[in-house]
Every structure is written in C-alpha cells, then in structure tokens.
Amino acid sequence: MYCPFCRHPDTRVVDSRSTEDGAAIRRRRTCSECGRRFTTQETVLLMVSKRSGVTEPFSRDKVIAGVRRACQGRPVSEDSLAQLGQRVEETIRGTGAAEIASHEVGLAILGPLRDLDEVAYLRFASVYRGFETLADFEAEIEQLRVARASADQ
C-alpha cells in the first residue's frame, strides 16, 4: 500500500475494524517514511455479468434506482428502498459466488419488492420478465392473489 501523501511503498496497519454491515474492513495505516496516518477500506468485489457479456461491479445504488422507478407514485419510503437494496445485496453475497448473472440480481429483487408493494412489483416484473400481453399481467395478478390468500389463512 503506497502512502497517499509521499508515495512511499511501506505502510503499517495500526488498527483494523469491520464495518457495521460486515461487508468491508476499515484499516488505519501509518507511513513509515513521513509518519502520516490514513484510512483504507477493503471490500470484496462482487461482479455482475450482463447479457451482453460485459461484467461490472455490483451496485446497491443501481438496484435501488431501478426499484425506485417501479415505485414512482407509490407510498414507498427511501428507507424501505434502502432496506430492500440491502436485502438484495445480502441475498446475492450469500450465494458465495464472485460473479453473478444480472438475471439472478433481478430474481433477487422480485421477492422483497413483492413484499414491499404489489403494484411496484407488477411494474418491475412486467419489464423484467417482458410482459407482452394482458394475459401475462392477469397470470401474475392471479399468482399474487393466490399467495395473499394462502398467507391470510
């Protein structure tokens, strides 16, 4: 690790702590050359492979932005969106894979979104699953009704 102040290649770790959600480690370091201290943060990169073959780092913010569009005009708070983003990330990281298909990210979003708001779920599912006819919507609505009826009993 190079010192960000003097670019000396020898730094020493003074303290290490995991972050609140346990997804990263913060380290306090000191430079053996100039004596200045700085903080680094280490995270495990989770890569998402898209249909086009391109891979990019997983972004919780991207998940939240996509769900926010589906929730437009719905009574869904920013806190609820943040919690959904965290649940999705935990689900994906729980697989233990270093790279995951974007399709799997979409599937991980559907469950928590259905619990959050059924209308937003339908909006998201219609785009994600590519609904083309009214029958597609009717079939999905029927599945929601059956799930709700079984939950009520």
ZIMO-V647017 format. One line per field, one symbol per residue. psi: psi as a letter, one per 40 degrees, with the letter a starting at -180 (. if undefined). burial: b if it has 24 or more other C-alpha atoms within 12 Angstrom, else e. Layout:
# ZIMO-V647017
psi = ???
burial = ???
This chain:
# ZIMO-V647017
psi = hihedeehehihhdihiiideeeihhhhiihedeeiiihihhihhhihhideeiiiiihdddddddddddeheighiddddddddddddddddedeidhiidddddddddddddddhdddddddddddefhdiddddddddddddddddddd.
burial = eebeeeeeeebbeeeeeeeeeeeeeeeebbbeeeeeebbbeeeeebbbeeeeeeeeebebebbbebbbebbeeeebeeeebbbbbbbbbebbbeeeeebbbbebbbbbbbbbbbebbbbbbbbbbbeeeeeeeeeeeeebeeeeeeeeeeeee
